[in-house]
Amino acid sequence: MPHIGKKYTWWKAAQTDVFTWNPGLSGRHQIWLSWGCGLSGRSNTTKAVHATDAEYHLDLDGDLETQDDRRLIAIVNQQKLADGSDTPTELVGSSGSKNLWSGLYAAGIHELKRTSLIVLRGGSSEAPVTADIMVLQQAADSLNSQEPNPQLRPTVQTRQNSERFKPVESKFVRFTILGTNSGQPCIDELEIYTEGSDSRNVALASAGANATASSTLPGYDIHKLRHINDGLSGNSHSWISNETGRGWVEIELARKSTVSRIIWGRDQKGNFSDRIPTQYKIEVAADAMRHWNLISSAEDRLPFVSATKTNSSSENNGGLFYSLIDLPEDAIIVLKELIDQAKALDEKLDKLARDVPMIYAGQFDQPKELTHWLYRGDPF
């Protein structure tokens, strides 16, 4: 039940624009709205303060002075929850006097321009209208009716992450890191695949692709930029930015290609789970002017939550995180059993590593050439 927020912004302004959202997106998108609710005035001591007819408009050109491109997309009773039900008494009290969050209201699928605005407008009375978060998600061409809730992808993994998007012609692909779980971001391999049955990785240096970056951590040969597309995975063949929580890496393809999938990871061998890019965006450009087009980001992923480390064995979990959303109860039980088995195996591996005796070993051979002994620098 939605009840996560107690504060929101509100205005008293009948039939007046009071707030706008500027998504900066283009194309077909599903839109979900939300607002502050709960003050419904169920008793004589509490007034019904929220508007029952708050209006949401889509202004295509983003110019509030023009009206011919504006259309109404929703009229909302902000005294109620997003599903149209009253706020439950156990949350707001018998008088209906506590502030709540509405939850997400599906406002349909709409065609947007980068300049488009979503406008909140006061209702027919001076009753306050409230503004809260809005969610937009790109809609596939085959989608005719809006989904009840946004469909979020799995959280970022340390081993391997897949980005799928509509086929797009590209010459340049840029991966921009906006946040990490710790330190400077690290990517061991950035793979870019073409569309079609003969899909291939065109990001490889061996395929003629060239890599550039905002910066590279100095002093470590195993973390040089050349590792981003050398075809090798693991921490010992990775690129690390020299900026904490920030940086970008760009692949210039040998020729323009139609791409539809990108694979990347922090450490595909699963030995390290630090420096993971948890917030990022991926853009492509078809020409040297770098007119960037956003094709994927972390915005539609579940939030990243680091696993709590209770002992050394947890360091060997490969940085894997599991989402239980939409899993049936029996699947959750099986998943938990598998996780426990993995932890037990990690503990055995740790014990084997600790119990191995340390030895110094070598092979002695008669030198093939004359050996000279230099005593205090004297060659004679």
Secondary structure, DSSP 8 states (H G I E B T S, - for coil): -----S--EEE--TTSEEEEE-----EEEEEEE--EE-----STTS---S-SSEEEEEETTS-TT--TTEEEEEEE-TTS-TTS----HHHHTTTT-S-EE---EEEEEEEE-TT-EEEEE--SSS--EEE---EEEE--TT--S--SS---B----SS-EEEEEEEEEEEEEEEEEEEESSSS-EESEEEEEESSTT--BTT-GGGT-EEEES---TT-GGG-GGGGGSS--SGGG-EE-SBTTBEEEEEEEEEEEEEEEEEEES-TTSS--SS-EEEEEEEEESSTT---EEEEEGGGB---------SGGGGGSTT-----TT--HHHHHHHHHHHHHHHHHHHHHHHHHHHS-----------SS-----BTTB--
